[in-house]
Amino acid sequence: MQQAAEYCGVGASTYRRWVDAGLMPEVLQSTRRYDRLAIDAAWNKMSGIEASGGGSEYDQWKAAG
């Protein structure tokens, strides 16, 4: 989680709160890795930048999980 938090420019505890609130993606299942594109999509959603079409990429990723 530390690397995902650093990528976002926040501490691990802040990133964990964002995950718990559904704002940022969780670790990929069966790994210790995070999907950078899913994090980028979550940032876009938080900032109001949405992908056109069937929801944001993060929403599609989250729904598939």
C-alpha positions in Angstrom: 0.0 0.0 0.0 2.9 2.3 0.7 3.8 2.6 -3.0 0.2 3.3 -4.0 0.1 6.0 -1.4 3.3 7.5 -2.6 2.1 7.4 -6.1 -0.9 9.5 -4.9 1.3 11.8 -2.9 -0.3 10.9 0.5 0.5 8.8 3.5 -0.5 5.1 3.8 -3.2 5.9 6.4 -4.8 8.5 4.1 -4.8 6.0 1.2 -6.3 3.4 3.4 -9.1 5.8 4.4 -9.8 6.5 0.7 -9.9 2.7 0.0 -12.3 2.2 2.9 -14.5 5.1 1.6 -14.5 3.5 -1.9 -12.6 6.3 -3.5 -9.4 4.4 -4.4 -9.0 0.8 -5.6 -8.0 -2.1 -3.3 -5.0 -4.3 -3.8 -5.4 -6.6 -6.8 -6.8 -10.0 -5.8 -4.2 -12.6 -4.9 -1.4 -10.1 -5.2 0.3 -7.2 -3.3 0.0 -4.9 -6.3 -2.2 -2.0 -7.2 -3.4 -1.2 -10.7 -2.0 2.2 -11.6 -4.6 2.8 -14.3 -7.3 2.1 -11.8 -5.7 4.6 -9.4 -5.5 7.1 -12.3 -9.2 6.5 -13.1 -10.2 7.0 -9.5 -8.2 10.3 -9.4 -10.1 11.3 -12.6 -13.4 10.5 -11.0 -12.5 12.4 -7.8 -11.5 15.5 -9.9 -14.7 15.3 -12.0 -12.9 14.0 -15.1 -15.0 11.0 -16.3 -14.3 8.6 -19.1 -17.0 8.8 -21.8 -19.4 6.0 -22.2 -20.3 3.3 -19.7 -18.9 4.9 -16.6 -15.3 5.5 -15.6 -12.7 2.9 -16.1 -12.4 2.6 -12.3 -16.2 1.9 -12.0 -15.9 -0.8 -14.7 -12.9 -2.3 -12.9 -14.6 -2.2 -9.6 -17.8 -3.8 -11.0 -15.8 -6.6 -12.6 -14.0 -7.4 -9.3 
